[in-house]
Amino acid sequence: MTEVNTETQAPKAFNAEAFAMNIAKAMETSGQALAAYLKPRENGEAKDKPPNEISEVIKTFSTVAEYWLSDQNRVSDLQSKMAKAYLDLWGSAVRRMAGEETKPAIEPSPRDKRFKDPEWRTNQFFDFVLQLYLLTTQWAQELVKNAEGVDPHTRKKAEFYVQQITNAIAPSNFVFTNPEVLRETLASNGGNLVRGMKMLAEDIEAGHGTLRIRQSDPSNLVVGVNMATTPGKVIFQNELMQLIQYTPATETVLRTPLLIVPPWINKFYILDLKPEKSYIKWCVDQGITVFVISWVNPDKELGKKTWADYMAEGPLTAMDVIEKVTGELKVHTAGYCVGGTLLASTLAYLAEKRRQRVTSATFFAAQVDFTHAGDLLVFVDEDQLSALERDMHAAGVLDGGKMAMAFNMLRSNDLIWSYVVSNYLKGQTPSAFDLLHWNSDATRMPAANHSFYLRNCYLENRLSTGSMVLDNTLLDLSKVKVPVYNLATREDHIAPADSVLYGSQFFGGPVKYVLSGSGHIAGVVNPPAGGKYQYWTNDNIKDIKLADWIKGATEHKGSWWPDWQQWLEGLDAERVPARAVGSEAMPPIEDAPGSYVRVRA
């Protein structure tokens, strides 16, 4: 056995001179961060203007404030309630300083990771600051909750904005009010701040004057080298997509191939991360002929491409290519997130045209009805869409960073502020994490397509109501008769599980609704070998709330992937000899994952 050294090293003594030098270095480096911010503005590469969201925040809070300020008694009650809470906290703090045991006026949620450090409780200063913050946050949330006469959309926006502001001003986000950061600062004589300011300058420079928070160490994470390595070839490409066919790994394969339609808001390799996490590789290993669309990262030249163009040049073209390569007229299909919404509209289009091209449809965390679309509805109303459309029209595309930030804001404590603290205050370089590397690999959206999506789906909810028109064709989901495997994830902030459940009723054929544990990504990308999470099944999907559906559901441990495979083979289990990649008519163009996916925003 190897001997274990049980001696503990004495903590390093505080070095005032080293501390002063490091603070000076940190201030110098923060100047470099400011220079990185100003440089593109001085060169005319970037122009600052007030974000459209600022006016929305002011307008929303003005509506809430109008209720409280319209009655003097309400204002007095509001002030009295806040003053009493603060006075009670102060009295409790004084009694605790005198040695008396006191009960906290308010405590954080047990799931709140920001305040896990014991010193938030044991140190009287940090305990006071924490409770003061929580009381203020609670008061602000109640302001919105108790404002009468505010319409539901405005209230939802106000709740969201309050959450963003209170998350930003949390004491955990500042050096002198975060015990962990303060300890690290003293222990390293300020070395953490030097490292943090260096990373801040690098991240602003990488964002060309805009802070691009690094969530993962990019070293050893290269598309086609460490991720997206499942063997295959690009066999077709057009302006909008490359079609990848993967090399078979079994002697026989299912006769009906699988076409995967990923979202263009993100890149397809979320389904082909490292080999042990790859859904695409797992499908190939099960004997499925897999084809995947890899969407282009569009520039201004493609800004006029519409939703109908994405349908025609995406899944419809892919089906034609697959027929030429395999001889199969029909395919299994799978669509992820907005790729699933496009797939659903494509199925309705094919049904209206009486074209039988699809054997089954699988949806991963995808919505077809947007009544219960969750927090993203905060960003969608006529005023906000009009402002966004003006910006997109000028640029031709929506910058990928803006969409990425919107998604990150849905979980800002986890995806924004935790990295601000660890990167820039603690000076810790994030670890190499393939999923977060993918999350930061943003894509642009064509103006015409994105405008159609937001208006027709989020704002007007046309797909489920049968009023969406594509290529002069009115779409009706009830005419989609193919079997559907509709996967939702329980903690999804983007495609809420109740929204996906409600959307299941609009299809005209048999629908199997499955609920997976975890969220929008981990609930989908959950390989069986990991033994993580669980999924639930329940055949009752008509006129039922999610809570009632779960009560009657059967829980299954582990991944939903084998359940889906069993469902797929139950529809068509016939197997044929494994197919070569491409054909004489469609020779391979380049190795997977292709060149489109490598273009960064």
ZITAJO-V444045 format. One line per field, one symbol per residue. psi: psi as a letter, one per 30 degrees, with the letter a starting at -180 (. if undefined). burial: I if it has 16 or more other C-alpha atoms within 10 Angstrom, else O. A space follows every 50 residues. Layout:
psi=???
burial=???
This chain:
psi=kkkkjgkkkkkkkkjeeeeeeeeeeeeeefeeeeeeefefeefgfkkklk kffeeeeeeefeeeeeeeffkeeeeeeeeeeeeeeeeeeeeeeeeefggk kkkkekklkffjffhfkfffefkeeeeeeeeeeeeeeeeeefeeegjlgk leeeeeeeeeeeeeeeeegkffgkefgjeeeeeeeeeghgeeeeeeeeee eeeeeeghfkjjkkfljfkgikkfeflhgkkakkfklaeflkkkkkklgl ellkeklkkkjlkffllfgfghbleffjeeeeeeffhkjkkkkjlljlae fgfgkleeeeeefceeeeeeeeeeefgkellklkkkbfeeeeeeeeeeee eefhjjfkelkkkjhkkfkgehgafffegjleeeeeeeeeeeeefflkke eeeeeeeeffheeefdeeeeeeefefgkklljjeefeeefilllkkeeee eeeeefdeefhfeffggkkkhgkkkjfffjflkkjjklkehkfeikefee eeffffkfakkjkkkllaaeeffeiikeffglallkkkfjfkhkleeeee eglkkkkakfeeeeeeeeffejfkllkkklkalefilkelkkglfeffkk .
burial=OOOOOOOOOOOOOOOOOOIOOIIOIIOOIIOIIIIIIIOIOOOOOOOOOO OOOOOIOOOIIOIIOOIIOOOOOOOOOOOOOOOOIIOOIOOIIOOOOOOO OOOOOOOOOOOOOIIOOOOIIOOOOIIIIIIIIIIIIOIIIOIIOOIOOI OOOIIIIIIIIIIIOIIIOIIIIIIOIIIIIIOIIIIIIIIIIIIIIIII IIIIIOIIIIIIIIIIOOOOIOIIOOIIIIIIIIIIIOOIIIIIIIIIIO OIIIIIIIIIIIIIIIIIIIIIIIOOIIIIIIIIOIIIIIIIIIIIIIII OIIOIIIIOIIIIIIIIIIOIIIIIIOOIIIIIIIIIIIIIIIIIIIIII IIOOOOIIIIIIIIIIIIIIIIIIIIIIIIIOOOIOOIIOIIIOOIIIII IOIIIOIIIIOIIOIIIIIIIIIIIIIIIOOOIIIIIIIIIIIIIIIIII IOIIIIIIIIIIIIOOOIIIOOOOIIIIIIIIIIIIIIIIIIIIIIIIII IIIIIIIIIOIIIIIIIIIIIIIIIIIIOOOOIIIIIIOOIOOOOIOOIO OOIOOOOIIIIOOIOOIIOOOOOOOOOIIOIIOOOOOIIOIIIIOIIOOO O
